[in-house]
Amino acid sequence: MNSRRLKVALVAAAVTLAGLAAAGPAAATTVPRAAAVQAQQPSVPVDFVDLPSSALVADGEQHQVTVTYRNDTSADRTVAPQLLVESPDAGPFLDPSDVVVEQRTAHGCWRPVETASQTGTLFTDLTSAQRTLHAGQTLTQVYRITVVDPAAQGTVQPRIALY
């Protein structure tokens, strides 16, 4: 009976070692690829391109803002469109509930975009907006802003984050 357990243990060990040997090269080739992808996409923007700003219109109507950027470099570039909605310097400061921001999808539908707030400036997330533009490619992103607080004041400042 002990010899039978020993044989089962040896077979199990051999199967485990064979599995590790087979997975070893695959695991080794996967790790550098993942590291290379992380090295290519920095998580912090290196610059911003400010686009023309406009007044925040508090009339309860939907207003479109188009963000356009062309990659004029000869290499691929990671970019992210962003909307800032800036409060007046003297206040009152805007709250995310004061405005509704939506983004047009590739299919022409509108989806809500959450905004965060810091020191009276509302802003859209950069991380989820990142995309790679090939050399000569143009990004066009359309947003729709509806001000729900009739007393809200501010400026809409679209921009492109460059990585």
C-alpha positions as CSV (number, residue, x, y, z in Angstrom):
1,M,0.0,0.0,0.0
2,N,2.9,2.4,0.8
3,S,4.5,1.7,-2.6
4,R,1.2,2.6,-4.3
5,R,1.0,5.9,-2.5
6,L,4.6,6.5,-3.4
7,K,3.9,5.8,-7.1
8,V,0.9,8.2,-7.0
9,A,3.0,10.9,-5.4
10,L,5.8,10.5,-8.0
11,V,3.3,10.7,-10.9
12,A,1.7,13.8,-9.4
13,A,5.1,15.4,-8.9
14,A,6.1,14.5,-12.5
15,V,2.8,16.0,-13.9
16,T,3.4,19.2,-11.8
17,L,7.0,19.5,-13.0
18,A,5.9,19.0,-16.6
19,G,3.2,21.7,-16.3
20,L,5.7,24.1,-14.8
21,A,8.2,23.4,-17.6
22,A,5.6,24.0,-20.2
23,A,4.4,27.2,-18.6
24,G,7.9,28.6,-17.9
25,P,8.7,29.8,-21.4
26,A,5.2,31.2,-21.8
27,A,5.3,33.1,-18.6
28,A,8.8,34.4,-19.4
29,T,7.6,35.9,-22.7
30,T,4.5,37.5,-21.2
31,V,6.2,39.5,-18.5
32,P,8.5,41.6,-20.7
33,R,5.6,42.4,-23.1
34,A,3.5,43.7,-20.2
35,A,6.4,45.8,-18.9
36,A,7.1,47.2,-22.4
37,V,3.4,48.3,-22.7
38,Q,3.6,50.1,-19.3
39,A,6.9,51.8,-20.3
40,Q,5.2,53.1,-23.5
41,Q,2.2,54.8,-21.8
42,P,3.1,57.1,-19.0
43,S,0.3,57.7,-16.5
44,V,1.0,61.4,-16.0
45,P,0.5,63.9,-18.8
46,V,3.7,65.7,-20.0
47,D,1.8,68.6,-21.4
48,F,-1.6,70.0,-22.2
49,V,-3.0,71.8,-25.3
50,D,-5.6,74.3,-24.3
51,L,-8.4,74.8,-26.9
52,P,-10.7,77.8,-27.2
53,S,-12.8,78.4,-24.1
54,S,-16.5,79.5,-23.9
55,A,-18.9,80.9,-21.3
56,L,-20.9,78.4,-19.4
57,V,-24.5,79.0,-20.5
58,A,-27.0,78.5,-17.7
59,D,-30.2,78.3,-19.7
60,G,-31.2,74.7,-19.1
61,E,-30.5,73.9,-22.8
62,Q,-28.0,71.3,-24.2
63,H,-24.8,72.9,-25.6
64,Q,-22.3,71.0,-27.6
65,V,-18.5,71.3,-27.2
66,T,-16.3,69.7,-29.8
67,V,-12.7,68.8,-28.8
68,T,-10.4,68.3,-31.9
69,Y,-6.7,67.5,-31.9
70,R,-4.5,66.4,-34.8
71,N,-1.3,64.4,-34.1
72,D,1.1,66.3,-36.4
73,T,4.1,64.3,-35.2
74,S,5.7,61.4,-37.1
75,A,5.1,58.9,-34.2
76,D,2.1,57.5,-32.4
77,R,1.0,59.7,-29.4
78,T,-1.2,58.9,-26.4
79,V,-3.7,61.7,-25.8
80,A,-6.8,62.3,-23.7
81,P,-9.5,64.9,-24.3
82,Q,-10.7,66.7,-21.1
83,L,-13.3,69.3,-20.3
84,L,-12.7,71.7,-17.4
85,V,-15.7,73.8,-16.2
86,E,-14.1,76.6,-14.2
87,S,-15.9,78.6,-11.5
88,P,-15.4,82.4,-11.3
89,D,-12.4,83.3,-9.2
90,A,-14.6,85.0,-6.6
91,G,-17.1,82.2,-6.5
92,P,-19.7,80.8,-6.2
93,F,-17.9,77.5,-6.8
94,L,-19.5,74.9,-9.1
95,D,-20.6,71.5,-7.8
96,P,-20.8,68.4,-10.0
97,S,-24.6,68.4,-9.6
98,D,-24.8,71.9,-11.3
99,V,-24.0,70.5,-14.7
100,V,-24.7,67.4,-16.8
101,V,-21.9,66.3,-19.1
102,E,-22.4,63.8,-21.8
103,Q,-20.2,62.3,-24.5
104,R,-21.2,61.2,-28.0
105,T,-20.2,57.6,-28.6
106,A,-18.9,56.2,-31.9
107,H,-22.5,55.0,-32.6
108,G,-23.9,58.5,-32.2
109,C,-25.5,57.9,-28.8
110,W,-25.0,60.0,-25.7
111,R,-23.5,58.6,-22.5
112,P,-23.1,60.4,-19.2
113,V,-19.6,61.5,-18.2
114,E,-18.9,61.9,-14.5
115,T,-17.1,65.0,-13.3
116,A,-15.0,65.5,-10.3
117,S,-14.3,68.7,-8.5
118,Q,-11.2,70.4,-7.1
119,T,-11.2,74.0,-5.9
120,G,-14.2,75.0,-7.8
121,T,-13.2,73.4,-11.1
122,L,-15.2,70.5,-12.5
123,F,-13.2,68.1,-14.7
124,T,-13.6,64.9,-16.7
125,D,-11.4,61.9,-16.1
126,L,-8.2,61.6,-18.1
127,T,-7.5,57.9,-17.5
128,S,-10.6,56.5,-19.1
129,A,-10.3,59.0,-22.0
130,Q,-6.7,58.0,-23.1
131,R,-6.3,56.8,-26.6
132,T,-3.5,56.4,-29.1
133,L,-3.4,58.6,-32.1
134,H,-1.3,57.4,-35.0
135,A,0.9,59.9,-37.0
136,G,-1.4,62.3,-38.9
137,Q,-4.6,61.0,-37.2
138,T,-7.2,63.5,-35.8
139,L,-9.2,63.0,-32.7
140,T,-12.7,64.6,-32.5
141,Q,-14.7,64.2,-29.4
142,V,-18.1,65.8,-28.9
143,Y,-19.5,66.6,-25.5
144,R,-22.9,68.0,-24.5
145,I,-23.2,70.2,-21.4
146,T,-26.5,71.1,-19.7
147,V,-26.5,73.5,-16.8
148,V,-29.2,72.5,-14.3
149,D,-28.5,75.2,-11.8
150,P,-29.7,78.6,-13.3
151,A,-27.4,80.5,-11.0
152,A,-24.3,78.6,-12.1
153,Q,-21.5,80.7,-13.7
154,G,-18.2,79.7,-15.2
155,T,-16.1,78.9,-18.2
156,V,-15.9,75.8,-20.3
157,Q,-12.2,75.0,-21.1
158,P,-11.6,72.0,-23.3
159,R,-8.1,70.7,-23.6
160,I,-6.0,67.7,-24.7
161,A,-3.6,65.9,-22.3
162,L,-0.4,64.7,-24.1
163,Y,1.4,61.7,-22.7
